[in-house]
Each structure stands twice: as structure tokens, then as C-alpha cells.
Amino acid sequence: MKTLGLILENTLEEISTGRKLFTPDAGTQEAIDTFQQVAKAISYADSEGLVEHCQFGIADFTDRLTFSRVMVTGGVTELGYEFLRQRSISRQKKFG
């Protein structure tokens, strides 16, 4: 399973290339559960100022909050690009 940091990095890269809408890959419980990690990463990115203008679709308010979709209309901020640059530098030092 990917770490939240890696999910955040991959998701920011997708947003930076123009992806706006994130939804589960399928209607299965496993796909919905996997998607929750992506939604949480985008929520974190939004709260930290790494992306702008996020809209979260909520599927369920029961025991835990379940996201059904996330729309990122504002894209990656300069702070978000700096995060990606730092992750890239760190990876190069580790493996280079």
C-alpha cells in the first residue's frame, strides 16, 4: 500500500498535468476505500495551500465520512510545485 506522502505526490503530479476530477475507479467497496486515500491527500493538499479550489462530493455521513468525488478547479499552487520539487530532489539524493 502506498504511503500518504506518495499518494499526495502522485496526485499533485496528476493535477499539475491537468487532471481535475477524481473518483473511485469502480463501484466496489475496495475501489471506494482506495479512493478515500486519494481524497484525503487532496484534502490535506487543500488545507496546506498546495492546491486551490477543491470541491468534495460526500457519499456517506454514517460512521465515517466517505468521499464520492473530488473536483480541483484551481490547480496546483506555487507552494504545491515547490513540494513536488523538494520530493524530486529528495528522491534523487536517495537513489542517485
C-alpha contacts under 8 A as a table, 3 or more apart, distances in Angstrom:
res1	aa1	res2	aa2	distance
2	K	6	L	6.21
2	K	7	I	6.37
3	T	6	L	5.30
3	T	7	I	6.23
4	L	7	I	4.97
4	L	8	L	5.94
4	L	37	Q	7.15
4	L	41	A	6.58
5	G	8	L	5.03
5	G	9	E	6.12
5	G	41	A	8.00
6	L	9	E	4.99
6	L	10	N	6.07
7	I	10	N	5.21
7	I	11	T	5.98
7	I	37	Q	7.44
7	I	38	V	6.42
7	I	41	A	6.64
8	L	11	T	5.15
8	L	12	L	6.05
8	L	38	V	7.27
8	L	41	A	5.04
8	L	42	I	6.93
8	L	45	A	7.43
9	E	12	L	5.22
9	E	13	E	6.22
9	E	84	L	6.55
9	E	87	R	7.73
10	N	13	E	5.12
10	N	14	E	6.30
11	T	14	E	5.03
11	T	15	I	6.22
11	T	38	V	7.14
11	T	41	A	7.67
11	T	42	I	7.41
12	L	15	I	5.02
12	L	16	S	6.04
12	L	76	V	6.84
12	L	80	G	7.34
12	L	84	L	7.64
13	E	16	S	5.02
13	E	17	T	6.41
13	E	84	L	7.66
14	E	17	T	5.25
14	E	18	G	6.66
14	E	19	R	5.61
15	I	18	G	5.18
15	I	19	R	4.69
15	I	20	K	6.25
15	I	72	V	7.63
15	I	75	G	6.11
15	I	76	V	6.53
16	S	19	R	7.22
16	S	75	G	6.52
16	S	76	V	5.82
18	G	75	G	7.65
19	R	22	F	7.91
20	K	71	M	5.54
20	K	72	V	4.92
20	K	73	T	6.13
20	K	75	G	7.68
21	L	69	R	7.19
21	L	70	V	5.87
21	L	71	M	4.62
21	L	72	V	6.49
22	F	39	A	7.90
22	F	69	R	5.58
22	F	70	V	5.11
22	F	71	M	6.39
23	T	35	F	6.86
23	T	68	S	6.28
23	T	69	R	4.54
23	T	70	V	6.61
24	P	27	G	6.99
24	P	31	A	5.60
24	P	32	I	5.36
24	P	34	T	7.54
24	P	35	F	5.13
24	P	68	S	7.12
24	P	69	R	7.29
25	D	31	A	5.85
25	D	32	I	7.72
25	D	35	F	7.70
26	A	31	A	5.58
26	A	32	I	7.27
27	G	31	A	6.56
27	G	32	I	6.69
28	T	31	A	5.28
28	T	32	I	6.25
29	Q	32	I	5.03
29	Q	33	D	6.00
30	E	33	D	5.07
30	E	34	T	6.11
31	A	34	T	5.06
31	A	35	F	6.06
32	I	35	F	5.06
32	I	36	Q	6.42
32	I	68	S	7.67
33	D	36	Q	5.25
33	D	37	Q	7.36
34	T	37	Q	5.76
34	T	38	V	7.29
35	F	38	V	5.14
35	F	39	A	6.24
35	F	67	F	7.94
36	Q	39	A	4.98
36	Q	40	K	6.02
36	Q	66	T	6.90
36	Q	67	F	6.31
37	Q	40	K	5.07
37	Q	41	A	6.14
38	V	41	A	5.04
38	V	42	I	6.27
39	A	42	I	5.13
39	A	43	S	6.08
39	A	67	F	6.68
39	A	69	R	7.58
39	A	70	V	6.57
40	K	43	S	4.90
40	K	44	Y	6.07
41	A	44	Y	5.08
41	A	45	A	6.11
42	I	45	A	4.87
42	I	46	D	6.02
42	I	51	V	7.88
42	I	70	V	7.96
43	S	46	D	5.03
43	S	47	S	6.21
43	S	54	C	7.99
44	Y	47	S	5.08
44	Y	48	E	6.14
45	A	48	E	5.15
45	A	49	G	6.11
45	A	50	L	4.85
45	A	51	V	5.85
45	A	80	G	7.82
46	D	49	G	5.23
46	D	50	L	5.88
46	D	51	V	5.17
46	D	52	E	6.34
46	D	53	H	7.75
46	D	54	C	6.90
47	S	50	L	7.71
49	G	52	E	6.87
49	G	77	T	7.00
49	G	79	L	6.81
49	G	80	G	7.24
50	L	76	V	5.91
50	L	77	T	5.30
50	L	78	E	7.38
50	L	79	L	5.39
50	L	80	G	3.91
50	L	81	Y	7.64
50	L	83	F	7.80
51	V	54	C	7.63
51	V	72	V	7.62
51	V	74	G	6.77
51	V	75	G	5.51
51	V	76	V	4.33
51	V	77	T	5.19
51	V	80	G	6.38
52	E	72	V	6.96
52	E	73	T	7.03
52	E	74	G	4.48
52	E	75	G	5.65
52	E	76	V	6.50
52	E	77	T	6.63
53	H	72	V	5.86
53	H	73	T	5.45
53	H	74	G	4.85
53	H	75	G	7.51
54	C	70	V	6.87
54	C	71	M	5.59
54	C	72	V	4.47
54	C	73	T	6.27
54	C	74	G	7.27
55	Q	70	V	5.71
55	Q	71	M	5.10
55	Q	72	V	6.52
56	F	67	F	6.81
56	F	68	S	7.71
56	F	69	R	6.05
56	F	70	V	4.64
56	F	71	M	6.54
57	G	67	F	5.69
57	G	68	S	5.23
57	G	69	R	4.90
57	G	70	V	6.04
58	I	61	F	7.45
58	I	65	L	7.22
58	I	66	T	5.90
58	I	67	F	4.50
58	I	68	S	5.41
58	I	69	R	7.28
59	A	65	L	7.80
59	A	66	T	5.43
59	A	67	F	5.41
59	A	68	S	4.97
60	D	64	R	7.57
60	D	65	L	5.94
60	D	66	T	5.09
60	D	67	F	7.25
61	F	64	R	6.19
61	F	65	L	5.12
61	F	66	T	6.77
62	T	65	L	6.73
67	F	70	V	7.58
72	V	75	G	6.11
76	V	79	L	7.86
76	V	80	G	5.48
76	V	81	Y	6.66
77	T	80	G	4.94
77	T	81	Y	6.38
78	E	81	Y	5.03
78	E	82	E	6.17
79	L	82	E	4.99
79	L	83	F	6.24
80	G	83	F	4.99
80	G	84	L	6.38
81	Y	84	L	5.04
81	Y	85	R	6.20
82	E	85	R	4.97
82	E	86	Q	6.15
83	F	86	Q	5.21
83	F	87	R	6.23
84	L	87	R	5.11
84	L	88	S	6.17
85	R	88	S	5.09
85	R	89	I	6.20
86	Q	89	I	5.08
86	Q	90	S	6.07
87	R	90	S	5.06
87	R	91	R	6.09
88	S	91	R	5.09
88	S	92	Q	6.16
89	I	92	Q	5.08
89	I	93	K	6.24
90	S	93	K	5.22
90	S	94	K	6.21
91	R	94	K	5.05
91	R	95	F	6.09
91	R	96	G	7.78
92	Q	95	F	5.31
92	Q	96	G	4.92
93	K	96	G	5.28
